């Protein structure tokens, strides 16, 4: 009997197809899939969340004790002033009665402010210190209050949860974060749209309260200057949660032009105690120093 | 953004080096298979009945690591299903290399052929997620040397 191993032609157990062809087809297919999925889920999640009544949102927010993390008690005068401006703005923005906005002060160097579910608006000392006048403070507060007015925090939460689940499922099965990033990037667009909507509401409020938009763009210049000082480049818009500072400033000018609103006008100074209150509350928890 | 750049660099590194290694390996496999054809390896359990033979267990095993490019393509393939072509060459190379090593062992023992050849393959990268699969293929059989 003869035993032999005949020569078997190549390409039976493997494919001759170029691997890059396979790669590009799969990559394009999956990016299209995840982007579509993220957009659909972000929109539907946001839509569903906007159906949650504000009272239910308050209940969700009530699970978290806000007072523990803010420094309102250390600066009572300041907090009262911020709250009175907040109430004026809430009225100017025609918020429904049940939508009560609470302003909070946080003693931290962070240059930021944010609004979250339950109508809580948080302002950091780092940003308050940089505000040149009341008009800019009102722009900041109006912007954050507008987020609550348009239900942005709960919408972001709703879409964030849905998109997050989808992304973790996809990245779990592909072992790659790249597709997750594609999904996240496509949902950032909604965040930028929300910022723009809030900016525009802030302009309307400024016009209603002061009769001009002066002081509004100062807010974005603070962020611009800060980046310059710290030598940080603004992220590319596609990768950013906010529109570019320049575009936000330009948008102010554009809206003023379109509506015939003035960009110049007398600005109201901040009250005398403002600076002192910020300085005295600073590190008041750490008196040992 | 940096994550994107790093991933792209890893994919292209994986593609160029993985493909180069694969080409080189196939070249060597094809050349050595031609030489080793003189020593047949059979799956049959029935040894030749025409004489007396010494019997020896021979084995050959090989471990081949995946590259980032293949892993990435396979990950995408996971979403849609279908043939995982990027891993086919990996396993094909491993099986053929393992048989070649087994035959080389048999040849060094002076055997004429190997019978009852079997394969084992296993993933040795562990259960951790995100680790590229590293496969081991082990071929073994009974080498026959004429007395």
Interface residues (C-beta under 8 A of the other chain):
Chain A: X1 X3 X4 X5 X7 X10 X13 X14 X15 X17 X19 X20 X22 X23 X26 X27 X29 X30 X33 X170 X172 X173 X174 X175 X176 X177 X178 X179 X181 X235 X236 X239
Chain B: X1 X3 X4 X7 X15 X19 X26 X30 X33 X34 X36 X37 X40 X41 X42 X48 X50 X69 X70 X71 X72 X73 X75 X76 X77 X78 X79 X80 X83 X85 X86 X88 X89 X91 X92 X113 X129 X130
